[in-house]
Amino acid sequence: MESWWDAELSEKPRSILIIALLLAGAIPELLTMGFSPLTPYLVRDFSLNEVQVGLLGASMGAGSLVFSLPAGQFVDMRGWKIILMAGTFLSALSFFALSLAGGFAALFVVLFLAGAFRPFSDIASTRATMLAVSGGTQTTAVGIVHTGPSLSSFLTSALLPVAATAVGWRAGLQAGALILLPVGLWLCQVFATRRTPETSRRRTHRLLTLLNRADFRKCLIIWGGFMSGNFAFLTFFILHMTDELGMTPQAAGGLLATAQVMAIIGRPFWGGVSDRCFAGRRIPPALFMGVMGTAAFVGLAFLGSDGGPIIPAAIAVVGGATVMSFRPVGTTLAMEYAPEESEGRALALLSLVTWTAAMLLPPFLGWIVVQTGAWTGAWMVAAMLTGASVLALLLLSRAVPHG
């Protein structure tokens, strides 16, 4: 089968294409990733309480959850191109809309819509990358593109507070929207091609057909275990470090930032390991990440306050390099067991599992901490979920891909 790269973009440097796909996937994440840095200013200007801040955060997850399946169906039926070409301009519009918000309801609606577009851009950029790059380097390319959320988090955390202090958060958002416009024009130029063989003429499989595939169900279990660990780490690592170990928020935040840097490095790194060391096989590196990630959570469960900063720093490095770096390997692994003409729907199911874990697991782990008065049980649940992924990977290693 002629690849999309060979058919359309052979005259363009592949590095330019990968950069464009990285930006097209990262830019729609800017507002959702920028919510946390903006919260002090939103609380001050809108007199929000903790419950309202939590509801605003939940609105983004709810938007992503509700629109995950429609996003996958849209990509299968209409292709990736229209989404990626429109994404930057819609992101700029959301920046302007949030800067003009006059109350809690407006904030809720804008953030819900920002979350709703997130699965569209994620699925479209992943699908385009897998079409553009051959199997020999596919996981590496997906790994590079999947650094987008971490890159967005890094940029918004670094720049939004500076802009808010200098010119106010509203003007800062408006300036950011203006900066995005020429980037969007450049992306349109890169993605504009003569032909668009981005949809399949073959019959697409329904979601129930995908779910009837036992091996693909194992992939969903693997994905769910890793994503549960990812959100457990992101939600509670800093709180554990400050409450139980007495770290300052700055020191604990530095450790989490270290984990994010490891994820930015780890996502393309593990893709390269899969492609170059294991001839494109994803299960061996995934098994290593699962075992080490499980060990990191067990370490957190029994971490004492007298161990100094070295062990928490090591756990942050391991967690960032394994659980938080799993997405590219996990994505391409799942696509091995999904029909090519229904990869958009398969990616939508991964997105659905992701945002279900994001909305359900943190409250459950928090409830465990409140009920037991300790962190051990919560981190052991995270360890068991990641360990379940290891067991599913071992079962999947006996199966033959049939995507």
C-alpha positions in Angstrom: 0.0 0.0 0.0 1.4 3.4 -1.0 2.0 5.5 2.1 0.5 8.9 2.6 4.1 10.2 2.8 5.1 8.7 -0.6 1.8 9.8 -2.2 1.8 13.4 -1.1 4.7 14.8 0.7 7.8 13.2 -0.8 9.1 16.6 -1.8 8.9 18.0 1.7 11.6 17.2 4.4 10.2 14.7 6.8 11.6 16.7 9.7 9.3 19.6 8.7 6.3 17.3 8.6 7.0 15.9 12.0 7.5 19.4 13.5 4.2 20.5 11.9 2.4 17.5 13.3 3.9 18.1 16.7 2.7 21.7 16.7 -0.7 20.8 15.4 -1.2 18.4 18.3 0.4 20.6 20.9 -1.3 23.9 20.2 -4.8 22.7 21.1 -3.4 21.6 24.4 -2.2 25.1 25.4 -5.3 26.3 27.0 -6.1 23.1 28.9 -2.5 22.9 30.1 -2.5 26.6 30.9 -5.4 26.3 33.2 -3.3 25.4 36.3 -0.9 28.4 35.9 -4.0 30.7 35.4 -5.8 29.5 38.5 -4.3 32.1 40.9 -5.4 34.9 38.6 -8.9 33.4 38.0 -9.4 32.9 41.7 -8.5 36.5 42.4 -10.5 38.1 39.7 -13.6 35.9 39.8 -13.6 35.1 43.6 -13.6 31.4 42.9 -13.6 28.8 45.7 -11.9 25.4 45.6 -15.0 23.6 44.5 -15.5 26.0 41.5 -11.8 25.5 40.5 -12.3 21.8 40.6 -15.4 22.0 38.5 -13.6 24.1 35.9 -10.9 21.4 35.8 -13.5 18.7 35.5 -15.2 20.6 32.6 -12.1 20.0 30.4 -12.0 16.3 31.2 -15.7 16.0 30.6 -15.4 17.7 27.2 -12.6 15.3 26.2 -14.6 12.3 27.5 -17.8 13.2 25.7 -16.2 13.9 22.4 -13.6 11.1 22.3 -15.8 8.7 20.3 -17.2 11.3 17.9 -13.6 12.5 17.2 -12.5 9.0 16.2 -15.5 8.5 13.9 -14.9 11.9 12.3 -11.2 11.1 11.6 -12.2 7.7 10.1 -14.9 9.3 7.9 -13.5 12.7 7.0 -9.8 12.4 7.6 -7.2 14.2 9.8 -6.4 17.2 7.6 -9.4 19.5 8.2 -8.9 19.1 12.0 -5.2 19.9 12.0 -5.6 22.9 9.6 -8.4 24.4 11.7 -7.0 23.5 15.2 -4.6 26.4 15.6 -7.2 29.0 14.6 -9.8 27.4 17.0 -7.2 27.6 19.7 -6.6 31.2 19.1 -10.3 31.8 19.2 -10.5 30.0 22.6 -7.7 32.2 23.9 -9.7 35.3 22.9 -13.0 33.8 24.3 -11.4 33.1 27.7 -9.8 36.6 27.9 -13.3 38.1 27.5 -15.0 35.8 30.0 -17.1 37.7 32.5 -18.0 35.0 35.0 -17.9 31.4 36.1 -20.4 30.2 33.5 -18.4 31.6 30.7 -15.2 30.1 32.0 -16.9 26.7 32.3 -18.2 26.8 28.7 -14.9 27.9 27.1 -12.8 25.3 29.0 -15.4 22.6 28.2 -15.0 23.4 24.5 -11.3 23.5 24.8 -11.4 20.0 26.3 -13.8 18.8 23.7 -11.4 19.7 20.8 -8.5 17.9 22.5 -9.4 14.4 21.4 -9.9 15.6 17.8 -6.4 17.1 17.6 -4.8 14.2 19.4 -6.4 11.5 17.3 -5.9 13.4 14.0 -2.2 14.1 14.7 -1.5 10.5 15.7 -3.3 9.1 12.7 -1.5 11.5 10.3 1.8 10.5 11.9 1.2 6.8 11.5 0.1 7.3 7.9 3.1 9.5 7.1 5.9 7.3 8.6 6.8 3.8 7.7 6.7 1.0 10.3 10.5 1.0 10.8 10.4 4.4 12.5 6.7 4.8 13.3 6.9 4.5 17.0 9.8 7.0 17.1 7.8 9.5 15.1 4.7 9.0 17.2 6.9 9.5 20.3 8.1 12.9 19.0 4.6 14.1 18.2 3.3 12.9 21.6 5.6 15.2 23.4 3.1 17.9 22.5 1.1 17.9 25.8 4.3 18.0 27.9 5.7 20.8 25.7 2.5 22.7 26.1 2.6 22.3 29.9 6.2 23.5 30.0 5.5 26.6 27.8 2.3 27.7 29.6 3.9 27.1 33.0 6.9 29.2 32.1 5.2 32.0 30.0 1.7 32.6 31.3 2.6 33.8 34.8 5.2 36.1 33.3 2.7 37.5 30.8 0.0 37.8 33.5 2.3 39.7 35.8 3.5 42.0 33.0 0.3 42.9 31.2 -2.5 41.0 32.9 -3.8 37.5 32.1 -6.4 38.8 29.7 -4.0 40.7 27.6 -1.5 37.9 27.8 -4.1 35.4 26.4 -4.9 37.9 23.6 -1.2 38.3 22.7 -0.9 34.5 22.7 -3.8 34.2 20.3 -2.2 36.7 17.9 1.0 34.8 17.9 -0.8 31.6 17.0 -2.3 33.0 13.8 0.9 33.0 11.7 1.7 29.5 13.0 -1.7 28.4 11.8 -1.1 29.8 8.4 2.2 28.0 8.2 0.6 24.7 9.2 -2.0 25.1 6.5 0.8 25.6 4.0 2.5 22.4 5.1 -0.7 20.3 5.1 -2.1 21.7 1.9 -1.5 19.1 -0.8 -3.0 18.2 -4.1 -4.5 14.9 -3.0 -6.0 13.8 0.3 -6.0 10.0 0.5 -6.7 10.2 4.2 -10.0 8.2 4.3 -10.5 4.6 3.5 -13.0 3.3 0.9 -13.2 0.1 2.7 -16.0 -0.5 5.2 -15.1 0.8 8.6 -15.6 -1.4 11.6 -18.0 -0.5 14.3 -16.9 0.0 17.9 -18.5 -3.3 19.0 -16.5 -5.1 16.3 -13.3 -3.6 17.7 -14.3 -4.5 21.2 -15.0 -8.1 20.1 -11.3 -8.5 19.4 -9.8 -10.1 22.4 -6.3 -8.9 21.7 -7.5 -5.3 21.2 -9.3 -5.5 24.6 -6.0 -6.5 26.1 -4.5 -3.4 24.6 -7.3 -1.3 26.3 -6.4 -2.9 29.6 -2.7 -2.2 29.1 -3.6 1.4 28.2 -5.9 1.8 31.1 -3.4 0.6 33.6 -0.7 3.0 32.4 -3.0 6.0 32.1 -4.3 5.3 35.6 -0.7 5.4 36.9 0.0 8.5 34.9 -2.9 10.5 36.4 -2.2 9.2 39.9 1.4 10.4 39.6 0.4 13.8 38.1 -2.4 14.4 40.7 -0.8 13.3 44.0 3.0 13.3 43.7 3.4 16.9 44.8 0.8 16.6 47.6 2.5 13.5 48.9 5.9 15.1 48.9 4.7 18.2 50.7 2.3 16.6 53.2 4.3 13.5 54.2 7.9 14.4 53.5 7.7 18.0 54.4 9.1 19.3 51.1 8.4 22.9 50.0 6.0 23.3 47.1 8.9 24.6 45.0 11.1 21.5 45.7 8.2 19.1 45.0 7.2 21.0 41.9 10.8 20.8 40.7 10.7 17.0 41.1 7.5 16.8 39.1 9.0 19.1 36.4 11.9 16.7 36.3 9.4 13.9 35.7 7.9 15.9 32.8 11.3 16.5 31.3 11.9 12.7 31.5 8.6 12.2 29.7 9.6 14.7 26.9 12.8 12.7 26.5 11.3 9.3 27.1 8.5 9.3 24.6 10.7 9.5 21.5 13.4 7.5 23.2 11.3 4.4 23.8 10.0 4.7 20.3 13.6 4.6 19.1 14.2 1.6 21.3 11.2 -0.2 19.9 12.1 0.6 16.3 15.9 0.1 16.4 16.5 -2.5 19.1 13.4 -4.7 18.7 12.7 -4.3 15.0 9.5 -2.4 15.7 8.1 -4.7 18.4 6.5 -2.7 21.1 5.9 -5.3 23.8 9.5 -5.7 25.1 9.9 -1.9 25.9 6.4 -1.8 27.2 7.1 -4.6 29.6 10.2 -2.9 30.9 8.2 0.3 31.4 5.4 -1.5 33.2 7.7 -3.3 35.6 9.7 -0.2 36.4 6.6 1.9 36.7 5.0 -0.6 39.1 8.2 -0.6 41.2 8.1 3.2 41.3 4.6 3.2 42.8 5.6 0.5 45.3 8.5 2.8 46.3 6.1 5.6 46.8 3.8 3.4 48.9 6.6 2.7 51.4 8.6 5.9 51.1 9.6 7.2 54.5 10.2 10.7 55.6 13.8 10.0 56.7 15.1 8.9 53.3 16.2 12.3 52.1 15.6 13.7 48.6 17.5 11.1 46.6 14.9 8.4 46.6 12.0 10.8 45.7 14.1 12.2 42.9 14.9 8.7 41.6 11.1 7.8 41.7 10.3 11.0 39.8 12.9 10.1 37.1 11.7 6.5 36.8 8.0 7.6 36.8 8.6 10.2 34.1 10.7 7.8 32.0 8.2 4.9 32.2 4.6 5.5 33.1 4.5 9.1 31.8 6.4 8.1 28.6 4.1 5.1 27.6 1.8 6.8 25.1 3.7 6.4 21.8 4.5 2.8 22.4 1.0 2.0 23.7 -0.6 3.8 20.8 1.3 2.0 18.1 0.9 -1.3 20.0 -2.8 -1.0 20.0 -2.9 -0.1 16.4 -1.3 -3.4 15.5 -4.4 -5.1 16.7 -7.0 -2.7 15.0 -8.0 -2.7 11.4 -6.3 0.0 9.4 -9.6 1.5 8.2 -10.9 1.9 11.8 -7.7 3.3 13.4 -9.5 6.5 14.2 -12.2 4.7 16.2 -9.5 2.6 17.9 -7.7 5.8 18.9 -11.0 7.2 20.1 -11.4 4.2 22.4 -7.9 4.8 23.8 -8.9 8.5 24.4 -12.2 7.3 26.1 -10.2 5.1 28.5 -7.7 8.0 29.1 -10.3 10.5 30.2 -12.4 8.0 32.1 -9.2 7.2 34.2 -8.5 11.0 34.5 -12.0 11.6 36.0 -12.5 8.5 38.2 -9.1 7.5 39.6 -7.9 10.6 41.4 -11.1 11.0 43.5 -11.0 7.3 44.3 -7.3 7.5 45.4 -8.1 10.6 47.4 -10.9 8.8 49.2 -8.5 6.0 50.1 -6.1 8.5 51.6 -8.8 10.2 53.6 -10.2 6.9 54.8 -6.9 5.3 55.8 -5.0 8.5 56.8 -2.0 7.3 54.8 -0.7 7.2 51.2 0.3 3.5 51.2 -3.0 2.1 50.0 -3.5 4.7 47.3 -0.1 4.1 45.8 -0.5 0.3 46.0 -3.7 0.6 44.0 -1.8 2.6 41.4 0.9 -0.2 41.5 -1.7 -2.9 41.0 -3.2 -1.1 38.0 0.1 -0.7 36.3 1.0 -4.3 37.3 -2.2 -5.5 35.5 -0.8 -3.9 32.4 2.3 -6.1 32.7 0.1 -9.2 33.0 -1.9 -8.2 29.9 1.3 -7.5 28.0 2.5 -11.0 28.8 -0.8 -12.5 27.5 -0.7 -10.3 24.4 2.9 -11.4 23.6 1.4 -14.8 22.6 -1.0 -13.2 20.1 -0.3 -12.4 16.5 -1.1 -8.8 15.3 -3.8 -8.7 12.7 -4.3 -4.9 12.1 
